[in-house]
């Protein structure tokens, strides 16, 4: 039964705080594993994931920022670091003088492929394996309702 808008009841607190704490713990652990194994932050991995999966292996910087939930300036700095490592290159958008693309390189594809295995193993070990199929289905349904 909902309480007043100024408070949360015990169940609401458990649901809200639980989501926040699990998200923080899992992402921190994944980030540490990705850095140790591949020298990539979790955010850098996500950039490689989105760019590698994009049409022609390239994506506008603004689209990357929207996908990884970082500011455009943070994405610019992150892509700068990936470019310095030879994992992506930049290209100006032909139809927009101010726009730019990040394009995955062959080295970026190899790094993504190796890092993807580490990421998926971590997601399973740190989160999915701790839930039953019913739990996973309930969470998937709940996230869809919350996003709607």
Residue pairs with C-beta under 8 A, 6 or more apart in sequence:
1 9
2 9
2 12
3 9
3 12
8 16
22 127
25 126
26 123
26 126
26 127
27 42
29 122
29 126
30 42
30 119
30 122
30 123
30 126
31 41
31 42
33 118
33 122
34 40
34 41
34 42
34 44
34 45
34 115
34 118
34 119
34 122
35 41
37 115
37 118
38 45
38 111
38 114
38 115
38 118
39 85
40 48
40 111
40 115
41 78
43 68
43 70
43 78
44 78
44 81
44 82
45 112
45 115
45 119
46 67
46 68
47 64
47 68
47 75
47 78
47 79
47 82
47 88
47 102
48 82
48 87
48 88
48 104
48 108
48 111
48 112
48 115
49 112
49 116
50 59
50 63
50 64
50 67
50 68
51 57
51 58
51 59
51 64
51 88
51 102
51 103
51 104
51 108
52 104
52 108
52 109
52 112
54 63
56 103
57 103
57 104
57 109
58 91
58 101
58 102
58 103
58 104
59 67
59 101
59 102
60 93
60 99
60 100
60 101
61 72
61 75
61 76
61 79
61 99
61 100
61 101
61 102
62 72
62 99
64 75
64 79
64 102
65 71
65 72
65 74
65 75
68 75
70 78
79 88
79 90
79 102
82 88
82 102
82 108
83 89
83 90
83 102
85 107
86 105
86 107
86 108
87 104
87 105
87 107
87 108
87 111
87 112
88 102
88 103
88 104
88 105
88 108
89 102
89 103
89 105
90 100
90 101
90 102
90 103
91 100
91 101
91 103
92 99
92 100
92 101
93 99
93 100
93 101
104 112
128 136
131 139
